Amino acid sequence: MRVLHVSRWIGATGGGGVQAYLRAAVSSLESFGVQSDVAALLAPFSDAPEHCVYYGVDGISKVRNAWRLHQWLSANVRAYNVVHVHGVTDWHFWVASITCKRAGVPLVASTHGGLQPGMLAQIRRLRLVKARSLRGLASICFRWTACVLVSSELEKCSVRSVSQRVEV
């Protein structure tokens, strides 16, 4: 079995909770004989980890990196049994959702707390997309998601506030 993990960014060390989770997931799945690769929307913040098969280019816009990720995913996604997206409030989730839907590859998402009220308040500062738009896009993409993995009841409620259709 092959799993592709898609994240906003990646690094071999450091990076906070999502990055620690990603490294642990890859290691754990490997112990069960599952091959895991990682693709990232943005350029690595430190050395790219061993399992990183794609990452964005430093110095170009997130939109251009999203287009490049879409092109790479379109060419490679069928080589994977499942795609696991880490984080649901950035371009990598929307690109992976659309690409997996078109390719017929199951998509699993982990919100990592991104839809909780405190996180959405931080997102409101973004110039391009407001929190309400992010919730709307997440709702659409959840229609194409096999399930959402959460780590708390609060996270589950935040997903349910966006979509009643997705399996949590």
Chimera marker file (.cmm) of the C-alpha trace (Angstrom):
<marker_set name="trace">
<marker id="1" x="0.000" y="0.000" z="0.000" r="1" g="1" b="0" radius="0.5"/>
<marker id="2" x="1.189" y="3.527" z="-0.802" r="1" g="1" b="0" radius="0.5"/>
<marker id="3" x="0.066" y="6.662" z="1.014" r="1" g="1" b="0" radius="0.5"/>
<marker id="4" x="0.820" y="10.207" z="-0.076" r="1" g="1" b="0" radius="0.5"/>
<marker id="5" x="0.787" y="12.782" z="2.714" r="1" g="1" b="0" radius="0.5"/>
<marker id="6" x="0.201" y="16.346" z="1.505" r="1" g="1" b="0" radius="0.5"/>
<marker id="7" x="1.106" y="19.241" z="3.770" r="1" g="1" b="0" radius="0.5"/>
<marker id="8" x="1.416" y="22.995" z="3.489" r="1" g="1" b="0" radius="0.5"/>
<marker id="9" x="5.130" y="22.813" z="4.218" r="1" g="1" b="0" radius="0.5"/>
<marker id="10" x="7.707" y="20.291" z="5.329" r="1" g="1" b="0" radius="0.5"/>
<marker id="11" x="11.068" y="20.044" z="7.024" r="1" g="1" b="0" radius="0.5"/>
<marker id="12" x="13.325" y="17.273" z="8.258" r="1" g="1" b="0" radius="0.5"/>
<marker id="13" x="13.421" y="18.771" z="11.768" r="1" g="1" b="0" radius="0.5"/>
<marker id="14" x="11.358" y="21.241" z="13.773" r="1" g="1" b="0" radius="0.5"/>
<marker id="15" x="8.206" y="22.857" z="12.498" r="1" g="1" b="0" radius="0.5"/>
<marker id="16" x="5.667" y="22.292" z="15.256" r="1" g="1" b="0" radius="0.5"/>
<marker id="17" x="2.810" y="19.854" z="15.798" r="1" g="1" b="0" radius="0.5"/>
<marker id="18" x="1.759" y="19.075" z="12.231" r="1" g="1" b="0" radius="0.5"/>
<marker id="19" x="5.347" y="18.362" z="11.225" r="1" g="1" b="0" radius="0.5"/>
<marker id="20" x="5.942" y="16.133" z="14.271" r="1" g="1" b="0" radius="0.5"/>
<marker id="21" x="2.697" y="14.288" z="13.477" r="1" g="1" b="0" radius="0.5"/>
<marker id="22" x="3.750" y="13.835" z="9.855" r="1" g="1" b="0" radius="0.5"/>
<marker id="23" x="7.151" y="12.407" z="10.776" r="1" g="1" b="0" radius="0.5"/>
<marker id="24" x="5.542" y="10.039" z="13.303" r="1" g="1" b="0" radius="0.5"/>
<marker id="25" x="2.849" y="8.937" z="10.827" r="1" g="1" b="0" radius="0.5"/>
<marker id="26" x="5.392" y="8.132" z="8.122" r="1" g="1" b="0" radius="0.5"/>
<marker id="27" x="7.530" y="6.179" z="10.588" r="1" g="1" b="0" radius="0.5"/>
<marker id="28" x="4.572" y="4.292" z="12.102" r="1" g="1" b="0" radius="0.5"/>
<marker id="29" x="3.053" y="3.349" z="8.756" r="1" g="1" b="0" radius="0.5"/>
<marker id="30" x="6.443" y="2.177" z="7.530" r="1" g="1" b="0" radius="0.5"/>
<marker id="31" x="6.609" y="-0.297" z="10.441" r="1" g="1" b="0" radius="0.5"/>
<marker id="32" x="3.401" y="-1.870" z="9.060" r="1" g="1" b="0" radius="0.5"/>
<marker id="33" x="4.846" y="-2.134" z="5.550" r="1" g="1" b="0" radius="0.5"/>
<marker id="34" x="3.010" y="0.911" z="4.209" r="1" g="1" b="0" radius="0.5"/>
<marker id="35" x="5.098" y="3.095" z="1.929" r="1" g="1" b="0" radius="0.5"/>
<marker id="36" x="4.562" y="6.777" z="2.707" r="1" g="1" b="0" radius="0.5"/>
<marker id="37" x="5.661" y="9.732" z="0.639" r="1" g="1" b="0" radius="0.5"/>
<marker id="38" x="5.244" y="13.426" z="1.419" r="1" g="1" b="0" radius="0.5"/>
<marker id="39" x="4.422" y="16.323" z="-0.895" r="1" g="1" b="0" radius="0.5"/>
<marker id="40" x="4.326" y="19.938" z="0.240" r="1" g="1" b="0" radius="0.5"/>
<marker id="41" x="2.838" y="23.107" z="-1.181" r="1" g="1" b="0" radius="0.5"/>
<marker id="42" x="5.752" y="25.299" z="-0.106" r="1" g="1" b="0" radius="0.5"/>
<marker id="43" x="9.524" y="24.952" z="-0.141" r="1" g="1" b="0" radius="0.5"/>
<marker id="44" x="11.041" y="23.178" z="2.896" r="1" g="1" b="0" radius="0.5"/>
<marker id="45" x="11.855" y="25.356" z="5.907" r="1" g="1" b="0" radius="0.5"/>
<marker id="46" x="14.827" y="23.074" z="6.635" r="1" g="1" b="0" radius="0.5"/>
<marker id="47" x="16.268" y="20.098" z="4.773" r="1" g="1" b="0" radius="0.5"/>
<marker id="48" x="13.552" y="18.091" z="3.025" r="1" g="1" b="0" radius="0.5"/>
<marker id="49" x="12.886" y="14.776" z="4.762" r="1" g="1" b="0" radius="0.5"/>
<marker id="50" x="13.870" y="11.518" z="3.118" r="1" g="1" b="0" radius="0.5"/>
<marker id="51" x="10.315" y="10.639" z="2.057" r="1" g="1" b="0" radius="0.5"/>
<marker id="52" x="9.605" y="14.018" z="0.419" r="1" g="1" b="0" radius="0.5"/>
<marker id="53" x="8.795" y="13.446" z="-3.268" r="1" g="1" b="0" radius="0.5"/>
<marker id="54" x="7.626" y="16.966" z="-4.103" r="1" g="1" b="0" radius="0.5"/>
<marker id="55" x="7.776" y="20.440" z="-2.604" r="1" g="1" b="0" radius="0.5"/>
<marker id="56" x="7.135" y="23.973" z="-3.789" r="1" g="1" b="0" radius="0.5"/>
<marker id="57" x="9.616" y="26.544" z="-4.981" r="1" g="1" b="0" radius="0.5"/>
<marker id="58" x="10.933" y="29.239" z="-2.684" r="1" g="1" b="0" radius="0.5"/>
<marker id="59" x="10.376" y="32.814" z="-3.832" r="1" g="1" b="0" radius="0.5"/>
<marker id="60" x="7.199" y="32.337" z="-5.887" r="1" g="1" b="0" radius="0.5"/>
<marker id="61" x="3.616" y="32.969" z="-4.812" r="1" g="1" b="0" radius="0.5"/>
<marker id="62" x="1.489" y="30.407" z="-3.040" r="1" g="1" b="0" radius="0.5"/>
<marker id="63" x="-0.902" y="30.447" z="-6.013" r="1" g="1" b="0" radius="0.5"/>
<marker id="64" x="1.905" y="29.528" z="-8.428" r="1" g="1" b="0" radius="0.5"/>
<marker id="65" x="3.090" y="26.815" z="-6.030" r="1" g="1" b="0" radius="0.5"/>
<marker id="66" x="-0.498" y="25.517" z="-5.869" r="1" g="1" b="0" radius="0.5"/>
<marker id="67" x="-0.578" y="25.271" z="-9.667" r="1" g="1" b="0" radius="0.5"/>
<marker id="68" x="2.765" y="23.423" z="-9.659" r="1" g="1" b="0" radius="0.5"/>
<marker id="69" x="1.476" y="21.051" z="-6.937" r="1" g="1" b="0" radius="0.5"/>
<marker id="70" x="-1.659" y="20.430" z="-9.019" r="1" g="1" b="0" radius="0.5"/>
<marker id="71" x="0.451" y="19.559" z="-12.060" r="1" g="1" b="0" radius="0.5"/>
<marker id="72" x="2.633" y="17.180" z="-10.039" r="1" g="1" b="0" radius="0.5"/>
<marker id="73" x="-0.357" y="15.537" z="-8.320" r="1" g="1" b="0" radius="0.5"/>
<marker id="74" x="-2.222" y="15.121" z="-11.605" r="1" g="1" b="0" radius="0.5"/>
<marker id="75" x="0.739" y="13.231" z="-13.042" r="1" g="1" b="0" radius="0.5"/>
<marker id="76" x="1.445" y="11.095" z="-9.953" r="1" g="1" b="0" radius="0.5"/>
<marker id="77" x="-1.637" y="10.656" z="-7.732" r="1" g="1" b="0" radius="0.5"/>
<marker id="78" x="-2.787" y="7.391" z="-9.321" r="1" g="1" b="0" radius="0.5"/>
<marker id="79" x="0.377" y="5.713" z="-8.016" r="1" g="1" b="0" radius="0.5"/>
<marker id="80" x="-1.060" y="5.996" z="-4.480" r="1" g="1" b="0" radius="0.5"/>
<marker id="81" x="-3.837" y="4.036" z="-2.778" r="1" g="1" b="0" radius="0.5"/>
<marker id="82" x="-4.846" y="6.981" z="-0.598" r="1" g="1" b="0" radius="0.5"/>
<marker id="83" x="-3.913" y="10.624" z="-0.132" r="1" g="1" b="0" radius="0.5"/>
<marker id="84" x="-3.827" y="12.051" z="3.407" r="1" g="1" b="0" radius="0.5"/>
<marker id="85" x="-3.985" y="15.856" z="3.573" r="1" g="1" b="0" radius="0.5"/>
<marker id="86" x="-2.669" y="17.589" z="6.684" r="1" g="1" b="0" radius="0.5"/>
<marker id="87" x="-4.493" y="20.876" z="7.284" r="1" g="1" b="0" radius="0.5"/>
<marker id="88" x="-7.636" y="22.081" z="5.509" r="1" g="1" b="0" radius="0.5"/>
<marker id="89" x="-7.290" y="25.860" z="5.334" r="1" g="1" b="0" radius="0.5"/>
<marker id="90" x="-4.759" y="26.335" z="2.559" r="1" g="1" b="0" radius="0.5"/>
<marker id="91" x="-4.232" y="25.672" z="-1.136" r="1" g="1" b="0" radius="0.5"/>
<marker id="92" x="-2.788" y="22.164" z="-0.699" r="1" g="1" b="0" radius="0.5"/>
<marker id="93" x="-6.156" y="20.860" z="0.597" r="1" g="1" b="0" radius="0.5"/>
<marker id="94" x="-8.143" y="22.359" z="-2.263" r="1" g="1" b="0" radius="0.5"/>
<marker id="95" x="-5.654" y="21.184" z="-4.894" r="1" g="1" b="0" radius="0.5"/>
<marker id="96" x="-5.483" y="17.652" z="-3.462" r="1" g="1" b="0" radius="0.5"/>
<marker id="97" x="-9.285" y="17.460" z="-3.133" r="1" g="1" b="0" radius="0.5"/>
<marker id="98" x="-9.923" y="18.387" z="-6.741" r="1" g="1" b="0" radius="0.5"/>
<marker id="99" x="-7.112" y="16.218" z="-8.089" r="1" g="1" b="0" radius="0.5"/>
<marker id="100" x="-8.111" y="13.146" z="-6.052" r="1" g="1" b="0" radius="0.5"/>
<marker id="101" x="-11.758" y="13.543" z="-7.053" r="1" g="1" b="0" radius="0.5"/>
<marker id="102" x="-10.818" y="13.649" z="-10.738" r="1" g="1" b="0" radius="0.5"/>
<marker id="103" x="-8.437" y="10.689" z="-10.393" r="1" g="1" b="0" radius="0.5"/>
<marker id="104" x="-10.744" y="8.570" z="-8.226" r="1" g="1" b="0" radius="0.5"/>
<marker id="105" x="-8.168" y="8.279" z="-5.430" r="1" g="1" b="0" radius="0.5"/>
<marker id="106" x="-9.560" y="8.312" z="-1.854" r="1" g="1" b="0" radius="0.5"/>
<marker id="107" x="-8.729" y="11.403" z="0.193" r="1" g="1" b="0" radius="0.5"/>
<marker id="108" x="-8.426" y="11.528" z="3.983" r="1" g="1" b="0" radius="0.5"/>
<marker id="109" x="-8.039" y="14.863" z="5.766" r="1" g="1" b="0" radius="0.5"/>
<marker id="110" x="-6.688" y="15.855" z="9.178" r="1" g="1" b="0" radius="0.5"/>
<marker id="111" x="-7.711" y="19.348" z="10.248" r="1" g="1" b="0" radius="0.5"/>
<marker id="112" x="-4.998" y="19.697" z="12.928" r="1" g="1" b="0" radius="0.5"/>
<marker id="113" x="-7.289" y="22.208" z="14.634" r="1" g="1" b="0" radius="0.5"/>
<marker id="114" x="-7.452" y="24.543" z="11.628" r="1" g="1" b="0" radius="0.5"/>
<marker id="115" x="-11.243" y="24.913" z="11.674" r="1" g="1" b="0" radius="0.5"/>
<marker id="116" x="-11.524" y="25.727" z="15.374" r="1" g="1" b="0" radius="0.5"/>
<marker id="117" x="-12.750" y="29.247" z="16.190" r="1" g="1" b="0" radius="0.5"/>
<marker id="118" x="-9.370" y="30.489" z="17.486" r="1" g="1" b="0" radius="0.5"/>
<marker id="119" x="-7.574" y="29.372" z="14.348" r="1" g="1" b="0" radius="0.5"/>
<marker id="120" x="-10.205" y="30.909" z="12.088" r="1" g="1" b="0" radius="0.5"/>
<marker id="121" x="-9.780" y="34.213" z="13.925" r="1" g="1" b="0" radius="0.5"/>
<marker id="122" x="-6.082" y="34.162" z="12.987" r="1" g="1" b="0" radius="0.5"/>
<marker id="123" x="-6.930" y="33.340" z="9.365" r="1" g="1" b="0" radius="0.5"/>
<marker id="124" x="-9.140" y="36.441" z="9.113" r="1" g="1" b="0" radius="0.5"/>
<marker id="125" x="-5.946" y="38.448" z="8.861" r="1" g="1" b="0" radius="0.5"/>
<marker id="126" x="-5.202" y="36.951" z="5.442" r="1" g="1" b="0" radius="0.5"/>
<marker id="127" x="-5.719" y="39.391" z="2.601" r="1" g="1" b="0" radius="0.5"/>
<marker id="128" x="-6.725" y="36.964" z="-0.141" r="1" g="1" b="0" radius="0.5"/>
<marker id="129" x="-9.332" y="34.816" z="1.548" r="1" g="1" b="0" radius="0.5"/>
<marker id="130" x="-11.532" y="35.500" z="4.564" r="1" g="1" b="0" radius="0.5"/>
<marker id="131" x="-12.428" y="32.843" z="7.149" r="1" g="1" b="0" radius="0.5"/>
<marker id="132" x="-15.992" y="32.562" z="5.803" r="1" g="1" b="0" radius="0.5"/>
<marker id="133" x="-14.631" y="31.758" z="2.343" r="1" g="1" b="0" radius="0.5"/>
<marker id="134" x="-12.288" y="29.159" z="3.832" r="1" g="1" b="0" radius="0.5"/>
<marker id="135" x="-15.196" y="27.460" z="5.574" r="1" g="1" b="0" radius="0.5"/>
<marker id="136" x="-17.130" y="27.438" z="2.284" r="1" g="1" b="0" radius="0.5"/>
<marker id="137" x="-14.219" y="25.949" z="0.362" r="1" g="1" b="0" radius="0.5"/>
<marker id="138" x="-13.633" y="23.359" z="3.095" r="1" g="1" b="0" radius="0.5"/>
<marker id="139" x="-17.316" y="22.423" z="2.938" r="1" g="1" b="0" radius="0.5"/>
<marker id="140" x="-17.087" y="21.822" z="-0.816" r="1" g="1" b="0" radius="0.5"/>
<marker id="141" x="-13.842" y="19.841" z="-0.526" r="1" g="1" b="0" radius="0.5"/>
<marker id="142" x="-15.235" y="17.719" z="2.322" r="1" g="1" b="0" radius="0.5"/>
<marker id="143" x="-17.808" y="16.396" z="-0.174" r="1" g="1" b="0" radius="0.5"/>
<marker id="144" x="-14.929" y="14.692" z="-1.969" r="1" g="1" b="0" radius="0.5"/>
<marker id="145" x="-13.215" y="13.490" z="1.219" r="1" g="1" b="0" radius="0.5"/>
<marker id="146" x="-13.628" y="9.887" z="2.391" r="1" g="1" b="0" radius="0.5"/>
<marker id="147" x="-13.206" y="10.884" z="6.044" r="1" g="1" b="0" radius="0.5"/>
<marker id="148" x="-11.732" y="13.501" z="8.366" r="1" g="1" b="0" radius="0.5"/>
<marker id="149" x="-9.451" y="12.469" z="11.215" r="1" g="1" b="0" radius="0.5"/>
<marker id="150" x="-9.772" y="14.551" z="14.390" r="1" g="1" b="0" radius="0.5"/>
<marker id="151" x="-8.080" y="14.416" z="17.776" r="1" g="1" b="0" radius="0.5"/>
<marker id="152" x="-10.717" y="16.004" z="20.013" r="1" g="1" b="0" radius="0.5"/>
<marker id="153" x="-14.429" y="16.582" z="20.430" r="1" g="1" b="0" radius="0.5"/>
<marker id="154" x="-13.867" y="20.292" z="19.752" r="1" g="1" b="0" radius="0.5"/>
<marker id="155" x="-12.221" y="19.439" z="16.443" r="1" g="1" b="0" radius="0.5"/>
<marker id="156" x="-15.091" y="17.101" z="15.580" r="1" g="1" b="0" radius="0.5"/>
<marker id="157" x="-17.633" y="19.855" z="16.321" r="1" g="1" b="0" radius="0.5"/>
<marker id="158" x="-15.687" y="22.327" z="14.193" r="1" g="1" b="0" radius="0.5"/>
<marker id="159" x="-15.757" y="19.912" z="11.244" r="1" g="1" b="0" radius="0.5"/>
<marker id="160" x="-19.491" y="19.271" z="11.790" r="1" g="1" b="0" radius="0.5"/>
<marker id="161" x="-20.115" y="23.046" z="11.752" r="1" g="1" b="0" radius="0.5"/>
<marker id="162" x="-18.677" y="23.125" z="8.237" r="1" g="1" b="0" radius="0.5"/>
<marker id="163" x="-20.092" y="19.879" z="6.838" r="1" g="1" b="0" radius="0.5"/>
<marker id="164" x="-22.583" y="17.266" z="8.038" r="1" g="1" b="0" radius="0.5"/>
<marker id="165" x="-21.833" y="15.026" z="5.038" r="1" g="1" b="0" radius="0.5"/>
<marker id="166" x="-18.273" y="13.931" z="5.759" r="1" g="1" b="0" radius="0.5"/>
<marker id="167" x="-17.402" y="10.931" z="7.945" r="1" g="1" b="0" radius="0.5"/>
<marker id="168" x="-15.578" y="12.107" z="11.093" r="1" g="1" b="0" radius="0.5"/>
<link id1="1" id2="2" r="1" g="1" b="0" radius="0.2"/>
<link id1="2" id2="3" r="1" g="1" b="0" radius="0.2"/>
<link id1="3" id2="4" r="1" g="1" b="0" radius="0.2"/>
<link id1="4" id2="5" r="1" g="1" b="0" radius="0.2"/>
<link id1="5" id2="6" r="1" g="1" b="0" radius="0.2"/>
<link id1="6" id2="7" r="1" g="1" b="0" radius="0.2"/>
<link id1="7" id2="8" r="1" g="1" b="0" radius="0.2"/>
<link id1="8" id2="9" r="1" g="1" b="0" radius="0.2"/>
<link id1="9" id2="10" r="1" g="1" b="0" radius="0.2"/>
<link id1="10" id2="11" r="1" g="1" b="0" radius="0.2"/>
<link id1="11" id2="12" r="1" g="1" b="0" radius="0.2"/>
<link id1="12" id2="13" r="1" g="1" b="0" radius="0.2"/>
<link id1="13" id2="14" r="1" g="1" b="0" radius="0.2"/>
<link id1="14" id2="15" r="1" g="1" b="0" radius="0.2"/>
<link id1="15" id2="16" r="1" g="1" b="0" radius="0.2"/>
<link id1="16" id2="17" r="1" g="1" b="0" radius="0.2"/>
<link id1="17" id2="18" r="1" g="1" b="0" radius="0.2"/>
<link id1="18" id2="19" r="1" g="1" b="0" radius="0.2"/>
<link id1="19" id2="20" r="1" g="1" b="0" radius="0.2"/>
<link id1="20" id2="21" r="1" g="1" b="0" radius="0.2"/>
<link id1="21" id2="22" r="1" g="1" b="0" radius="0.2"/>
<link id1="22" id2="23" r="1" g="1" b="0" radius="0.2"/>
<link id1="23" id2="24" r="1" g="1" b="0" radius="0.2"/>
<link id1="24" id2="25" r="1" g="1" b="0" radius="0.2"/>
<link id1="25" id2="26" r="1" g="1" b="0" radius="0.2"/>
<link id1="26" id2="27" r="1" g="1" b="0" radius="0.2"/>
<link id1="27" id2="28" r="1" g="1" b="0" radius="0.2"/>
<link id1="28" id2="29" r="1" g="1" b="0" radius="0.2"/>
<link id1="29" id2="30" r="1" g="1" b="0" radius="0.2"/>
<link id1="30" id2="31" r="1" g="1" b="0" radius="0.2"/>
<link id1="31" id2="32" r="1" g="1" b="0" radius="0.2"/>
<link id1="32" id2="33" r="1" g="1" b="0" radius="0.2"/>
<link id1="33" id2="34" r="1" g="1" b="0" radius="0.2"/>
<link id1="34" id2="35" r="1" g="1" b="0" radius="0.2"/>
<link id1="35" id2="36" r="1" g="1" b="0" radius="0.2"/>
<link id1="36" id2="37" r="1" g="1" b="0" radius="0.2"/>
<link id1="37" id2="38" r="1" g="1" b="0" radius="0.2"/>
<link id1="38" id2="39" r="1" g="1" b="0" radius="0.2"/>
<link id1="39" id2="40" r="1" g="1" b="0" radius="0.2"/>
<link id1="40" id2="41" r="1" g="1" b="0" radius="0.2"/>
<link id1="41" id2="42" r="1" g="1" b="0" radius="0.2"/>
<link id1="42" id2="43" r="1" g="1" b="0" radius="0.2"/>
<link id1="43" id2="44" r="1" g="1" b="0" radius="0.2"/>
<link id1="44" id2="45" r="1" g="1" b="0" radius="0.2"/>
<link id1="45" id2="46" r="1" g="1" b="0" radius="0.2"/>
<link id1="46" id2="47" r="1" g="1" b="0" radius="0.2"/>
<link id1="47" id2="48" r="1" g="1" b="0" radius="0.2"/>
<link id1="48" id2="49" r="1" g="1" b="0" radius="0.2"/>
<link id1="49" id2="50" r="1" g="1" b="0" radius="0.2"/>
<link id1="50" id2="51" r="1" g="1" b="0" radius="0.2"/>
<link id1="51" id2="52" r="1" g="1" b="0" radius="0.2"/>
<link id1="52" id2="53" r="1" g="1" b="0" radius="0.2"/>
<link id1="53" id2="54" r="1" g="1" b="0" radius="0.2"/>
<link id1="54" id2="55" r="1" g="1" b="0" radius="0.2"/>
<link id1="55" id2="56" r="1" g="1" b="0" radius="0.2"/>
<link id1="56" id2="57" r="1" g="1" b="0" radius="0.2"/>
<link id1="57" id2="58" r="1" g="1" b="0" radius="0.2"/>
<link id1="58" id2="59" r="1" g="1" b="0" radius="0.2"/>
<link id1="59" id2="60" r="1" g="1" b="0" radius="0.2"/>
<link id1="60" id2="61" r="1" g="1" b="0" radius="0.2"/>
<link id1="61" id2="62" r="1" g="1" b="0" radius="0.2"/>
<link id1="62" id2="63" r="1" g="1" b="0" radius="0.2"/>
<link id1="63" id2="64" r="1" g="1" b="0" radius="0.2"/>
<link id1="64" id2="65" r="1" g="1" b="0" radius="0.2"/>
<link id1="65" id2="66" r="1" g="1" b="0" radius="0.2"/>
<link id1="66" id2="67" r="1" g="1" b="0" radius="0.2"/>
<link id1="67" id2="68" r="1" g="1" b="0" radius="0.2"/>
<link id1="68" id2="69" r="1" g="1" b="0" radius="0.2"/>
<link id1="69" id2="70" r="1" g="1" b="0" radius="0.2"/>
<link id1="70" id2="71" r="1" g="1" b="0" radius="0.2"/>
<link id1="71" id2="72" r="1" g="1" b="0" radius="0.2"/>
<link id1="72" id2="73" r="1" g="1" b="0" radius="0.2"/>
<link id1="73" id2="74" r="1" g="1" b="0" radius="0.2"/>
<link id1="74" id2="75" r="1" g="1" b="0" radius="0.2"/>
<link id1="75" id2="76" r="1" g="1" b="0" radius="0.2"/>
<link id1="76" id2="77" r="1" g="1" b="0" radius="0.2"/>
<link id1="77" id2="78" r="1" g="1" b="0" radius="0.2"/>
<link id1="78" id2="79" r="1" g="1" b="0" radius="0.2"/>
<link id1="79" id2="80" r="1" g="1" b="0" radius="0.2"/>
<link id1="80" id2="81" r="1" g="1" b="0" radius="0.2"/>
<link id1="81" id2="82" r="1" g="1" b="0" radius="0.2"/>
<link id1="82" id2="83" r="1" g="1" b="0" radius="0.2"/>
<link id1="83" id2="84" r="1" g="1" b="0" radius="0.2"/>
<link id1="84" id2="85" r="1" g="1" b="0" radius="0.2"/>
<link id1="85" id2="86" r="1" g="1" b="0" radius="0.2"/>
<link id1="86" id2="87" r="1" g="1" b="0" radius="0.2"/>
<link id1="87" id2="88" r="1" g="1" b="0" radius="0.2"/>
<link id1="88" id2="89" r="1" g="1" b="0" radius="0.2"/>
<link id1="89" id2="90" r="1" g="1" b="0" radius="0.2"/>
<link id1="90" id2="91" r="1" g="1" b="0" radius="0.2"/>
<link id1="91" id2="92" r="1" g="1" b="0" radius="0.2"/>
<link id1="92" id2="93" r="1" g="1" b="0" radius="0.2"/>
<link id1="93" id2="94" r="1" g="1" b="0" radius="0.2"/>
<link id1="94" id2="95" r="1" g="1" b="0" radius="0.2"/>
<link id1="95" id2="96" r="1" g="1" b="0" radius="0.2"/>
<link id1="96" id2="97" r="1" g="1" b="0" radius="0.2"/>
<link id1="97" id2="98" r="1" g="1" b="0" radius="0.2"/>
<link id1="98" id2="99" r="1" g="1" b="0" radius="0.2"/>
<link id1="99" id2="100" r="1" g="1" b="0" radius="0.2"/>
<link id1="100" id2="101" r="1" g="1" b="0" radius="0.2"/>
<link id1="101" id2="102" r="1" g="1" b="0" radius="0.2"/>
<link id1="102" id2="103" r="1" g="1" b="0" radius="0.2"/>
<link id1="103" id2="104" r="1" g="1" b="0" radius="0.2"/>
<link id1="104" id2="105" r="1" g="1" b="0" radius="0.2"/>
<link id1="105" id2="106" r="1" g="1" b="0" radius="0.2"/>
<link id1="106" id2="107" r="1" g="1" b="0" radius="0.2"/>
<link id1="107" id2="108" r="1" g="1" b="0" radius="0.2"/>
<link id1="108" id2="109" r="1" g="1" b="0" radius="0.2"/>
<link id1="109" id2="110" r="1" g="1" b="0" radius="0.2"/>
<link id1="110" id2="111" r="1" g="1" b="0" radius="0.2"/>
<link id1="111" id2="112" r="1" g="1" b="0" radius="0.2"/>
<link id1="112" id2="113" r="1" g="1" b="0" radius="0.2"/>
<link id1="113" id2="114" r="1" g="1" b="0" radius="0.2"/>
<link id1="114" id2="115" r="1" g="1" b="0" radius="0.2"/>
<link id1="115" id2="116" r="1" g="1" b="0" radius="0.2"/>
<link id1="116" id2="117" r="1" g="1" b="0" radius="0.2"/>
<link id1="117" id2="118" r="1" g="1" b="0" radius="0.2"/>
<link id1="118" id2="119" r="1" g="1" b="0" radius="0.2"/>
<link id1="119" id2="120" r="1" g="1" b="0" radius="0.2"/>
<link id1="120" id2="121" r="1" g="1" b="0" radius="0.2"/>
<link id1="121" id2="122" r="1" g="1" b="0" radius="0.2"/>
<link id1="122" id2="123" r="1" g="1" b="0" radius="0.2"/>
<link id1="123" id2="124" r="1" g="1" b="0" radius="0.2"/>
<link id1="124" id2="125" r="1" g="1" b="0" radius="0.2"/>
<link id1="125" id2="126" r="1" g="1" b="0" radius="0.2"/>
<link id1="126" id2="127" r="1" g="1" b="0" radius="0.2"/>
<link id1="127" id2="128" r="1" g="1" b="0" radius="0.2"/>
<link id1="128" id2="129" r="1" g="1" b="0" radius="0.2"/>
<link id1="129" id2="130" r="1" g="1" b="0" radius="0.2"/>
<link id1="130" id2="131" r="1" g="1" b="0" radius="0.2"/>
<link id1="131" id2="132" r="1" g="1" b="0" radius="0.2"/>
<link id1="132" id2="133" r="1" g="1" b="0" radius="0.2"/>
<link id1="133" id2="134" r="1" g="1" b="0" radius="0.2"/>
<link id1="134" id2="135" r="1" g="1" b="0" radius="0.2"/>
<link id1="135" id2="136" r="1" g="1" b="0" radius="0.2"/>
<link id1="136" id2="137" r="1" g="1" b="0" radius="0.2"/>
<link id1="137" id2="138" r="1" g="1" b="0" radius="0.2"/>
<link id1="138" id2="139" r="1" g="1" b="0" radius="0.2"/>
<link id1="139" id2="140" r="1" g="1" b="0" radius="0.2"/>
<link id1="140" id2="141" r="1" g="1" b="0" radius="0.2"/>
<link id1="141" id2="142" r="1" g="1" b="0" radius="0.2"/>
<link id1="142" id2="143" r="1" g="1" b="0" radius="0.2"/>
<link id1="143" id2="144" r="1" g="1" b="0" radius="0.2"/>
<link id1="144" id2="145" r="1" g="1" b="0" radius="0.2"/>
<link id1="145" id2="146" r="1" g="1" b="0" radius="0.2"/>
<link id1="146" id2="147" r="1" g="1" b="0" radius="0.2"/>
<link id1="147" id2="148" r="1" g="1" b="0" radius="0.2"/>
<link id1="148" id2="149" r="1" g="1" b="0" radius="0.2"/>
<link id1="149" id2="150" r="1" g="1" b="0" radius="0.2"/>
<link id1="150" id2="151" r="1" g="1" b="0" radius="0.2"/>
<link id1="151" id2="152" r="1" g="1" b="0" radius="0.2"/>
<link id1="152" id2="153" r="1" g="1" b="0" radius="0.2"/>
<link id1="153" id2="154" r="1" g="1" b="0" radius="0.2"/>
<link id1="154" id2="155" r="1" g="1" b="0" radius="0.2"/>
<link id1="155" id2="156" r="1" g="1" b="0" radius="0.2"/>
<link id1="156" id2="157" r="1" g="1" b="0" radius="0.2"/>
<link id1="157" id2="158" r="1" g="1" b="0" radius="0.2"/>
<link id1="158" id2="159" r="1" g="1" b="0" radius="0.2"/>
<link id1="159" id2="160" r="1" g="1" b="0" radius="0.2"/>
<link id1="160" id2="161" r="1" g="1" b="0" radius="0.2"/>
<link id1="161" id2="162" r="1" g="1" b="0" radius="0.2"/>
<link id1="162" id2="163" r="1" g="1" b="0" radius="0.2"/>
<link id1="163" id2="164" r="1" g="1" b="0" radius="0.2"/>
<link id1="164" id2="165" r="1" g="1" b="0" radius="0.2"/>
<link id1="165" id2="166" r="1" g="1" b="0" radius="0.2"/>
<link id1="166" id2="167" r="1" g="1" b="0" radius="0.2"/>
<link id1="167" id2="168" r="1" g="1" b="0" radius="0.2"/>
</marker_set>
